[in-house]
Amino acid sequence: MSERDARGAVLAAARAGLPHGKLVVALSGGADSAVAAWAAVEVVGRGSVRLVHVDHGIADSPFMEEAARRVAAWMELPLRIVRVDVGSGSSLEGRARIARLAALEQVAAPDEWIVTGHQQDDVAETVLGNLVRGAGSGGLAGIAARRDRYVRPLLDLPRATVRGAAAALGIPFADDPANEDRRHRRNVLRHEVLPMIERRLGRDVRGAVARSAGILARDDTLLEVLALTVPLAGGPGTVKVPVALLLTLDRPVATRVARRALKMLHPPYGGSSDDVARVLAVASDGVARQLGGGCHAVREGPMVALVSSLEMSGPPTRPLPIPGSVAVAAGTIRARVAEPRPRLRPLGRERALLDFDAAGPRLIVRSHRPGERVALTAGSKTVVDTLAEAGVPARLRPGWPVVATHENIAWVPGARIAAWAAIVPTTRRVLELRWEESVC
C-alpha cells in the first residue's frame, strides 16, 4: 500500500470508529498514537481533542516524552504530561499498563472518550501473549475496538499501514527503545515468533489471529452480558460478591463476575487470571487470599469481600452534633432528639434510643481503645466481642467507631447500647441515633 493510500485508510478507519465528542488521545510519542491523534483532529476537530502523555519514570521515558512533545508541536496542540510510579514487581509491562490506565482515567473528564493507537499487529501480539500464559476466551478475544470509554479506531489496520500514514504525513514520531528489549514477552513475539511463523507459512498470520480474536470477542460479549446480571455491592475500597452465585454459576460466567468485581475494586484493571482464580477459591473454601496490588479476598458470611486493605483505620475523635451527623469510613451516625418520645423500642441494631440526660449533650464519635468494654445490665463485654456477636467482619472491628463520652461508651453502632445510657421508664428526653453502614 502506498503512503497516500495508507493515509486514506487511516482516515476511513477513524471516521468509522471514532465517536463524535470530546477525545483524550494517549500520546506515547510513537507512530501509532501520533497517527491516532492526527486522525482524531481530522474527524472531530481540533477543539475537541486533548493530548496526554504518561511518563512511566523508566529508563526511556525522557526520550519518549521529548518525542511526544515534538508530535504535539507538529499538531499545534498543547500536551499534558502525567507522571506515574509503576512500583516494583515481576512484570514491568503489566505494572506500567495499570499505572497508565489509572492516569488516563484520572485526567479524562466524565464526558471525554480515551483514544489509543492500538492496531492489528497489537491484537495478534496480545492474543499470542495471552495464549502462552493460559488465558481464557476473554484474553484470547484480544483488544476491543471500543470498551467502556476506550476507543481504538486503528484496530483493523496493520502496523505497516499506520506507519505508512505517519511517513506520508511527516509526523516527527520516535520508536520506543523498550520495544526492542527481548526480555519482554511481547517483543519476542513481535520480532521473533510472528515473523518466523509467517516466513514458514507464507501468509498473513497477524491478520488471521486478529480475525479469530474478533470471533471470540463476540462470544465473550454474550458471557459478559450474563455476568452483568449478578449484583455486586461496592463501597470505599471494598466490593462484595454473593458466594452462592459464584459457586452455582457456570464457570465461564463466574470468572467474569469475579473479574468485574476486581475491576470495580481498582478500575479500570480487571485483575489477572490468577486473581480471578483466587476469588473463586475463597468462595469455595473460605480461606483468605492475597490478590495483586496488595488487595485481599476474604469470606464474610454469604459474601466474598474484595478489599484494598485487611484493616480499617479508626476514626479521629469528633463531636456528635445534635441534631446532626458524623461520617466515618464504616458508615454514618445520625443524631436527633426524638419528640414526642417513641412508645416502642426500635427493632434491629441500626437504631438506638438513649436517655439524653444520662448520656449528656456532649457525646463524641471516636475509635474504641484496645480492650475497652461496653457496660451491660450485669457486667460488661469487650467492644471486639460485641462486634463479633453482631456479625461485623473481623477486618473492620479494629477501626469500628463508638459513640461515647470521653471515657464511657454509650453505643456501639450496629451492635449494643450501654446499660447506663439506655432509656428507662423515667426518661424525660430521648436521643435517637441511627447507623447507616457503608458497604465495606
C-alpha positions, 0 to 999 in steps of 0.5 A: 500500500502506498503512503497516500493510500495508507493515509486514506485508510487511516482516515476511513478507519477513524471516521468509522470508529471514532465517536463524535465528542470530546477525545483524550488521545494517549500520546506515547510519542510513537507512530501509532498514537501520533497517527491516532491523534492526527486522525482524531483532529481530522474527524472531530476537530481540533477543539475537541481533542486533548493530548496526554502523555504518561511518563512511566519514570523508566529508563526511556521515558525522557526520550519518549516524552521529548518525542511526544512533545515534538508530535504535539508541536507538529499538531499545534496542540498543547500536551499534558504530561502525567507522571506515574510510579509503576512500583516494583514487581515481576512484570514491568509491562503489566505494572506500567499498563495499570499505572497508565490506565489509572492516569488516563482515567484520572485526567479524562473528564466524565464526558471525554472518550480515551483514544489509543493507537492500538492496531492489528499487529497489537491484537495478534501480539496480545492474543499470542501473549495471552495464549502462552500464559493460559488465558481464557476466551476473554484474553484470547478475544484480544483488544476491543475496538471500543470498551467502556470509554476506550476507543481504538479506531486503528484496530483493523489496520496493520502496523505497516499501514499506520506507519505508512500514514505517519511517513506520508504525513511527516509526523516527527514520531520516535520508536520506543527503545523498550520495544526492542528489549527481548526480555519482554514477552511481547517483543519476542513475539513481535520480532521473533515468533510472528515473523518466523511463523509467517516466513514458514507459512507464507501468509498473513498470520497477524491478520488471521489471529486478529480475525479469530480474536474478533470471533471470540470477542463476540462470544465473550460479549454474550458471557459478559452480558450474563455476568452483568446480571449478578449484583455486586455491592461496592463501597470505599475500597471494598466490593462484595460478591454473593458466594452462592452465585459464584459457586452455582454459576457456570464457570465461564460466567463466574470468572467474569463476575469475579473479574468485574468485581476486581475491576470495580475494586481498582478500575479500570484493571480487571485483575489477572487470571490468577486473581480471578482464580483466587476469588473463586477459591475463597468462595469455595473454601473460605480461606483468605487470599492475597490478590495483586496490588496488595488487595485481599479476598476474604469470606464474610458470611454469604459474601466474598469481600474484595478489599484494598486493605485487611484493616480499617483505620479508626476514626479521629475523635469528633463531636456528635452534633445534635441534631446532626451527623458524623461520617466515618469510613464504616458508615454514618451516625445520625443524631436527633432528639426524638419528640414526642418520645417513641412508645416502642423500642426500635427493632434491629441494631441500626437504631438506638434510643438513649436517655439524653440526660444520662448520656449528656449533650456532649457525646463524641464519635471516636475509635474504641481503645484496645480492650475497652468494654461496653457496660451491660445490665450485669457486667460488661463485654469487650467492644471486639466481642460485641462486634463479633456477636453482631456479625461485623467482619473481623477486618473492620472491628479494629477501626469500628467507631463508638459513640461515647463520652470521653471515657464511657461508651454509650453505643456501639453502632450496629451492635449494643447500647450501654446499660447506663445510657439506655432509656428507662421508664423515667426518661424525660428526653430521648436521643435517637441515633441511627447507623447507616453502614457503608458497604465495606 
